[in-house]
């Protein structure tokens, strides 16, 4: 049964992200009641390996987001390589090749900021392992719009720079070890 408090989850991840995403997504059930929208920093010429790998390992459908695609619960969407992923007011995706943000495209901050404007207090932002400060500005926007911010405990991150930067920038709601994030999300979004 769906908890109506939260309608979407955005995740940002960089260095060490493949293993972190595998660990979280493999635990989530096929009837998970919210979309999960992810920016993983990728090389501009990456193929769709990340989507294929994660789709093979978890019960949810995992795919790269498409331009103007409607966002649906129970699907994991990944930002395509070399595109910023934005969420529009009609809850569809928009892809852009605007300048890199924090030296990267796709940038976590771009996704988080646009998601915060659309979902407001019904958004959960999750920042995982990474080697730069991308996600800090976006997490701040999520909090300003009433959403929840969860950060991977830096002690459990392959690279602690990104989660530590968010913790130092934003009054986060929860700092959780990687191995407990999936169950926290399940408990938060489902009614027993």
C-alpha positions as CSV (number, residue, x, y, z in Angstrom):
1,X,0.0,0.0,0.0
2,X,1.4,3.4,-0.9
3,X,2.4,6.1,1.6
4,X,1.1,9.3,0.1
5,X,3.7,11.5,1.7
6,X,6.4,10.9,-0.9
7,X,5.9,10.6,-4.6
8,X,9.5,10.4,-6.0
9,X,13.1,9.6,-5.1
10,X,16.1,11.2,-6.8
11,X,19.5,9.8,-6.3
12,X,22.9,11.2,-7.0
13,X,26.1,9.1,-7.2
14,X,29.5,9.3,-8.7
15,X,32.8,7.4,-8.0
16,X,31.9,4.0,-6.6
17,X,28.4,4.3,-7.7
18,X,27.8,1.0,-9.6
19,X,28.3,-1.1,-6.4
20,X,26.3,1.3,-4.3
21,X,23.4,1.3,-6.8
22,X,23.5,-2.5,-7.1
23,X,23.3,-2.8,-3.3
24,X,20.3,-0.6,-2.9
25,X,18.3,-1.5,-6.0
26,X,18.6,-5.3,-5.6
27,X,16.7,-5.1,-2.3
28,X,13.7,-3.0,-3.6
29,X,10.6,-5.0,-4.4
30,X,8.9,-5.1,-7.8
31,X,5.9,-3.2,-6.3
32,X,8.0,-0.3,-4.9
33,X,5.5,2.6,-5.0
34,X,7.7,5.5,-6.3
35,X,9.9,6.3,-9.3
36,X,13.6,6.4,-8.6
37,X,15.4,8.9,-10.8
38,X,19.2,8.6,-10.8
39,X,22.2,10.7,-12.0
40,X,25.3,8.6,-12.0
41,X,28.3,10.6,-13.3
42,X,29.3,8.9,-16.6
43,X,31.8,9.3,-19.3
44,X,30.1,11.3,-22.2
45,X,30.6,8.3,-24.6
46,X,29.3,5.6,-22.2
47,X,26.8,3.1,-23.6
48,X,23.8,1.8,-21.8
49,X,25.8,-0.8,-19.7
50,X,24.7,0.7,-16.4
51,X,20.9,0.4,-17.2
52,X,21.4,-3.1,-18.6
53,X,23.5,-4.3,-15.6
54,X,21.1,-2.9,-13.0
55,X,18.0,-4.1,-14.8
56,X,19.4,-7.6,-14.8
57,X,20.0,-7.5,-11.0
58,X,16.8,-6.0,-9.6
59,X,13.1,-6.6,-9.6
60,X,12.3,-3.0,-10.8
61,X,12.5,-2.0,-14.4
62,X,15.7,0.1,-15.0
63,X,16.0,2.2,-18.1
64,X,17.6,5.4,-19.4
65,X,15.2,8.3,-19.3
66,X,13.8,9.5,-22.7
67,X,12.9,13.1,-23.7
68,X,9.2,13.9,-22.8
69,X,8.8,10.4,-21.1
70,X,6.1,10.4,-18.4
71,X,7.5,9.5,-15.0
72,X,5.9,6.3,-13.6
73,X,6.0,4.7,-10.1
74,X,8.0,1.5,-9.8
75,X,10.5,2.4,-12.5
76,X,14.2,3.3,-12.1
77,X,15.3,6.0,-14.5
78,X,18.9,6.8,-15.3
79,X,20.2,10.1,-16.8
80,X,21.7,9.2,-20.3
81,X,25.4,10.0,-20.7
82,X,26.2,13.5,-21.7
83,X,22.7,14.9,-21.0
84,X,21.4,16.8,-18.0
85,X,18.2,15.2,-16.8
86,X,15.4,17.6,-15.8
87,X,11.9,17.1,-14.5
88,X,9.2,19.3,-16.0
89,X,6.0,20.5,-14.3
90,X,3.9,17.9,-16.1
91,X,6.1,15.2,-14.5
92,X,7.9,14.3,-17.7
93,X,11.6,14.3,-18.4
94,X,13.5,16.8,-20.4
95,X,17.1,16.3,-21.6
96,X,19.5,19.1,-22.3
97,X,23.1,19.5,-23.4
98,X,23.6,22.8,-21.6
99,X,27.1,23.4,-20.1
100,X,28.4,21.0,-17.5
101,X,27.6,21.8,-13.9
102,X,30.3,20.9,-11.3
103,X,32.4,19.9,-14.3
104,X,29.9,17.1,-15.2
105,X,27.0,16.4,-17.5
106,X,24.7,14.8,-16.3
107,X,24.9,16.8,-13.0
108,X,23.1,15.8,-9.9
109,X,22.3,19.4,-8.9
110,X,20.3,19.9,-12.1
111,X,18.1,16.9,-11.5
112,X,17.7,17.6,-7.8
113,X,16.8,21.3,-8.3
114,X,14.2,20.6,-11.0
115,X,12.7,17.7,-9.0
116,X,12.5,19.9,-5.9
117,X,10.5,22.5,-7.8
118,X,8.0,19.9,-9.1
119,X,7.6,17.4,-6.2
120,X,8.3,19.9,-3.4
121,X,7.6,18.2,0.0
122,X,6.8,14.9,-1.7
123,X,10.4,14.4,-2.8
124,X,13.2,12.3,-1.2
125,X,16.8,13.1,-2.3
126,X,19.5,10.5,-1.7
127,X,23.2,11.3,-2.1
128,X,25.6,8.4,-2.3
129,X,29.4,7.9,-2.8
130,X,31.3,10.3,-5.0
131,X,34.5,12.4,-5.5
132,X,33.1,15.9,-6.0
133,X,30.6,18.3,-4.4
134,X,27.8,17.7,-7.0
135,X,24.5,17.3,-5.1
136,X,25.1,19.8,-2.4
137,X,23.3,22.7,-4.1
138,X,20.5,20.4,-5.2
139,X,20.1,18.9,-1.7
140,X,19.8,22.4,-0.4
141,X,17.0,23.1,-2.9
142,X,15.2,19.9,-1.9
143,X,15.2,21.0,1.8
144,X,14.1,24.5,0.9
145,X,11.1,23.0,-0.9
146,X,10.1,20.8,2.1
147,X,11.6,17.5,0.8
148,X,13.7,14.9,2.7
149,X,17.4,14.5,2.2
150,X,19.2,11.2,2.9
151,X,22.9,10.9,2.7
152,X,25.0,7.8,2.7
153,X,27.2,7.6,5.8
154,X,30.6,8.8,4.4
155,X,32.2,6.0,6.4
156,X,30.4,3.4,4.2
157,X,31.1,5.3,0.9
158,X,33.8,4.1,-1.5
159,X,34.6,7.9,-1.9
160,X,33.3,10.1,0.9
161,X,33.8,13.5,-0.6
162,X,30.3,13.9,-2.1
163,X,28.2,12.7,0.9
164,X,30.5,14.7,3.3
165,X,30.0,17.8,1.2
166,X,26.2,17.5,1.4
167,X,26.4,16.9,5.2
168,X,28.6,20.1,5.5
169,X,26.2,22.2,3.4
170,X,22.7,21.0,4.3
171,X,20.9,20.1,7.5
172,X,20.2,16.6,6.2
173,X,17.4,14.5,7.6
174,X,19.2,11.1,7.7
175,X,22.7,9.8,7.5
176,X,22.5,6.1,6.8
177,X,25.0,3.4,6.1
178,X,24.8,2.1,2.5
179,X,23.6,-1.3,3.5
180,X,20.5,0.1,5.4
181,X,19.3,2.7,2.8
182,X,17.1,0.3,0.8
183,X,15.2,-1.0,3.8
184,X,14.8,2.6,5.1
185,X,13.2,3.6,1.8
186,X,10.9,0.5,1.8
187,X,9.8,1.2,5.4
188,X,9.3,4.9,4.6
189,X,7.2,4.4,1.5
190,X,5.1,1.4,2.4
191,X,2.4,1.0,5.0
192,X,2.5,-2.1,7.1
